[in-house]
Amino acid sequence: MHKLRKYIETIAAVNEKDWLLFSSRLEKRVFSKKSVLVKKGQIENYISFIERGEVRLYIPKEDEEKEITFGFSFQDEFISAYDSFLRQTPSTYQVETLVDTTLWSISYADLQEVYETTKIGNTMGRYVAEKLFLIKSKREQALLNETSEQRYLNLFRDRPNVIKQIPLKYIASYIGVTPQALSRIRKRIS
């Protein structure tokens, strides 16, 4: 929990009273590799800070090779099926751990209380929402405006932990190509 407080304090100062209320609502959750945190059709009840681990967001398909990966989160980042969390409606995708993962999670109801009763709550909520929006917006624009090779190179530059830690089949899906096309891209640029 110390890492989370340190991270939050990079956003804004947190007084002890606010921290005590917020931290009392956090739940430590530990998952093994390949655990599904949110299933398609399930309502997301948590927003979580990743203390340790890696998580992907994807649209499941009957043929696992056709799943569409559209997001990753790593240590010291937040993760949630955020649209489902905000609207409290069923998720249209899944959230899965890629390695053993430790999360500090707050429920929707508890977060609403933190928003209403603390000074830091709204600032923190806005920061997380803005960060998640910017990642999503950047990816959407890349899919519309860049070649697959540019998307791969930008991913390598902007989020090198993705390239180092994530299986190539998920990276291929994330940049919108087949694993074979990604292999050709990698050969061209090496």
C-alpha positions in Angstrom: 0.0 0.0 0.0 3.0 2.3 0.5 3.7 2.3 -3.2 0.1 3.4 -3.9 0.3 6.3 -1.5 3.6 7.4 -3.0 2.1 7.2 -6.4 -1.0 9.2 -5.3 1.3 11.9 -3.8 2.9 12.4 -7.2 -0.6 13.6 -8.3 -1.5 15.8 -5.3 -0.8 16.2 -1.6 -2.8 13.8 0.6 -3.6 14.7 4.2 -3.6 12.0 6.8 -7.3 12.0 7.4 -8.1 11.5 3.7 -5.4 8.8 3.4 -6.8 6.9 6.4 -10.3 6.9 4.9 -9.2 6.0 1.4 -6.7 3.3 2.6 -9.4 1.7 4.9 -11.5 1.1 1.8 -8.7 -0.7 -0.2 -8.7 -4.4 -0.6 -5.5 -6.3 -1.4 -6.3 -8.9 -4.1 -3.8 -11.5 -5.3 -4.2 -13.4 -8.6 -2.3 -16.1 -10.4 -1.3 -15.9 -14.0 -4.2 -16.1 -16.5 -6.8 -15.2 -14.0 -9.9 -13.4 -15.4 -10.6 -10.4 -13.3 -13.7 -9.3 -15.2 -15.6 -11.6 -17.6 -17.5 -10.3 -20.6 -21.1 -9.6 -19.4 -20.0 -9.1 -15.7 -20.2 -5.6 -14.1 -16.8 -4.2 -13.1 -16.9 -3.4 -9.4 -13.3 -2.3 -8.9 -10.7 0.1 -10.0 -7.3 -1.2 -9.0 -3.7 -0.1 -8.7 -1.2 -2.8 -9.8 1.4 -3.2 -7.1 2.9 -6.1 -9.1 2.0 -7.7 -12.3 0.7 -7.3 -15.8 -2.9 -7.2 -17.1 -4.5 -7.2 -20.5 -7.9 -6.1 -21.8 -9.4 -8.1 -24.7 -12.5 -9.1 -26.6 -12.8 -12.9 -26.2 -13.6 -15.1 -29.2 -14.4 -18.8 -29.4 -11.1 -19.3 -31.4 -8.5 -17.9 -28.9 -6.3 -17.0 -31.9 -8.9 -14.4 -32.9 -9.2 -12.6 -29.6 -8.6 -8.9 -29.9 -6.2 -7.4 -27.3 -6.7 -3.6 -27.0 -5.0 -2.7 -23.8 -2.3 -3.5 -21.2 -1.5 -2.2 -17.7 1.6 -2.8 -15.7 3.0 -2.3 -12.2 2.3 1.2 -10.8 -0.7 1.7 -13.2 -4.4 1.5 -12.7 -6.6 -1.2 -14.3 -10.4 -1.5 -14.6 -13.0 -2.4 -17.2 -13.5 1.3 -16.8 -16.6 2.0 -18.9 -18.4 -0.9 -17.1 -17.1 0.5 -13.8 -18.4 4.1 -14.5 -21.8 3.1 -15.8 -22.2 0.0 -13.6 -23.2 -2.0 -16.7 -22.0 -5.4 -18.1 -18.6 -5.3 -19.6 -18.2 -6.0 -23.3 -14.7 -7.3 -22.9 -12.5 -9.2 -20.4 -9.6 -8.3 -18.1 -7.0 -10.9 -17.5 -3.7 -11.2 -15.6 -0.7 -12.2 -17.7 1.5 -13.0 -14.7 1.0 -13.4 -11.0 -0.5 -10.1 -10.0 -1.2 -8.1 -6.8 -3.8 -5.4 -6.8 -5.0 -2.8 -4.4 -8.7 -2.3 -5.3 -11.5 0.0 -4.3 -15.1 -0.8 -5.0 -17.5 1.4 -6.8 -19.5 2.2 -3.7 -16.4 2.9 -1.6 -15.0 5.1 -4.2 -18.2 7.2 -4.3 -17.8 7.7 -0.6 -14.2 8.8 -1.0 -15.2 11.3 -3.7 -17.9 12.7 -1.4 -15.9 12.9 1.8 -12.2 13.7 0.9 -10.3 16.5 -0.7 -8.1 14.2 -2.7 -10.9 11.9 -4.1 -12.0 14.0 -7.0 -8.5 15.0 -8.0 -7.4 11.4 -8.0 -10.5 10.2 -9.9 -10.0 12.9 -12.6 -6.4 12.1 -13.0 -7.0 8.3 -13.4 -9.9 9.0 -15.9 -7.7 11.4 -17.9 -4.8 9.0 -18.0 -7.0 6.1 -19.2 -8.7 8.3 -21.8 -5.4 9.5 -23.2 -4.1 5.9 -23.6 -7.3 4.9 -25.4 -7.4 8.0 -27.6 -3.8 7.6 -28.6 -4.3 4.0 -29.6 -7.5 4.8 -31.6 -5.7 7.5 -33.5 -2.8 5.3 -34.2 -5.1 2.6 -35.7 -6.6 5.2 -38.0 -3.5 7.2 -39.0 -0.4 5.0 -38.8 0.9 1.9 -40.6 1.3 -1.3 -38.6 5.0 -0.8 -38.7 4.7 2.8 -37.3 2.3 1.5 -34.6 4.9 -1.2 -33.6 7.8 1.3 -33.5 5.7 3.8 -31.5 4.7 1.1 -29.1 8.4 0.1 -28.7 9.3 3.8 -28.0 6.3 4.7 -25.8 5.8 1.6 -23.8 8.9 -0.6 -24.0 7.6 -2.8 -21.2 5.0 -4.1 -23.6 7.6 -5.2 -26.0 9.7 -6.8 -23.3 7.0 -8.5 -21.3 4.0 -9.3 -23.5 3.7 -12.4 -25.7 4.0 -11.4 -29.4 0.5 -12.8 -30.3 -1.0 -10.2 -27.9 1.2 -7.4 -29.3 0.2 -8.4 -32.9 -3.5 -8.2 -31.9 -2.9 -4.9 -30.1 -1.4 -3.2 -33.2 -4.0 -4.8 -35.5 -2.0 -7.4 -37.4 -1.6 -11.1 -37.5 1.3 -12.7 -35.7 2.8 -13.6 -39.1 2.6 -9.9 -40.2 4.3 -8.8 -36.9 7.1 -11.3 -37.6 7.7 -9.7 -41.0 7.6 -6.2 -39.4 10.2 -7.3 -36.9 12.5 -8.8 -39.6 12.3 -5.6 -41.6 13.3 -3.3 -38.8 16.0 -5.4 -37.2 
